[in-house]
Amino acid sequence: MNPESAGNPPVVVTTGNATPAEIAAVSAVVSGLLAEEGEARRESEPAGTTAWQRSQRALRSPLQPGPGRWNG
């Protein structure tokens, strides 16, 4: 928890009769799932070029002047 949110509870139960232990258990599970998801996203990031970068490649090879070719 960061210092700004230290005074504010991260979860507010508005209905039901949840005990502090139940709220703590739910908070621990959600925190664990979020940590796993964040780790999985960091591991799955591509190391090479992105799809956006690949789409910016040249659409054709450069024109080569010469006999029997383009004479621009």
C-alpha positions as CSV (number, residue, x, y, z in Angstrom):
1,M,0.0,0.0,0.0
2,N,1.3,3.5,-0.8
3,P,1.4,6.3,1.8
4,E,-1.4,8.2,0.0
5,S,-3.9,5.4,0.4
6,A,-2.8,4.3,3.9
7,G,-5.8,6.0,5.5
8,N,-8.4,4.8,3.0
9,P,-9.6,1.2,2.9
10,P,-9.1,-0.4,-0.5
11,V,-12.3,-2.4,-0.2
12,V,-15.6,-1.1,1.2
13,V,-18.4,-3.6,2.0
14,T,-21.7,-1.9,1.5
15,T,-24.1,-4.9,2.1
16,G,-23.9,-8.1,4.0
17,N,-22.1,-8.9,7.2
18,A,-18.5,-9.7,6.1
19,T,-16.1,-10.1,8.9
20,P,-12.6,-8.5,8.9
21,A,-11.1,-12.0,8.3
22,E,-13.3,-12.6,5.2
23,I,-12.5,-9.2,3.8
24,A,-8.8,-9.9,4.4
25,A,-9.1,-13.2,2.6
26,V,-10.8,-11.7,-0.4
27,S,-8.2,-8.9,-0.5
28,A,-5.3,-11.4,-0.4
29,V,-6.8,-13.5,-3.2
30,V,-7.5,-10.4,-5.4
31,S,-4.0,-9.0,-4.7
32,G,-2.4,-12.4,-5.6
33,L,-4.4,-12.6,-8.9
34,L,-3.4,-9.1,-9.8
35,A,0.2,-9.8,-9.1
36,E,0.1,-13.0,-11.2
37,E,-1.6,-11.2,-14.1
38,G,1.0,-8.4,-14.0
39,E,3.9,-10.9,-14.0
40,A,2.3,-12.8,-16.9
41,R,2.0,-9.6,-18.9
42,R,5.6,-8.7,-18.3
43,E,6.7,-12.2,-19.4
44,S,4.6,-12.2,-22.5
45,E,5.8,-8.8,-23.9
46,P,7.5,-9.4,-27.3
47,A,11.3,-8.8,-27.3
48,G,11.4,-8.0,-31.0
49,T,9.4,-5.7,-33.2
50,T,5.8,-5.0,-32.5
51,A,2.9,-5.5,-34.9
52,W,2.8,-1.8,-35.4
53,Q,6.5,-1.7,-36.4
54,R,6.1,-4.6,-38.7
55,S,3.2,-3.0,-40.5
56,Q,5.4,0.0,-41.3
57,R,7.8,-2.0,-43.5
58,A,8.2,-1.1,-47.2
59,L,5.3,-2.4,-49.3
60,R,7.6,-3.3,-52.2
61,S,11.4,-3.5,-52.8
62,P,13.1,-0.4,-54.2
63,L,13.1,0.0,-58.0
64,Q,16.4,-1.0,-59.6
65,P,17.3,0.6,-62.9
66,G,19.0,-1.4,-65.5
67,P,18.7,-3.2,-68.9
68,G,15.1,-4.6,-69.2
69,R,14.0,-2.9,-66.0
70,W,12.6,0.4,-64.9
71,N,14.4,3.4,-66.5
72,G,13.3,6.3,-64.4
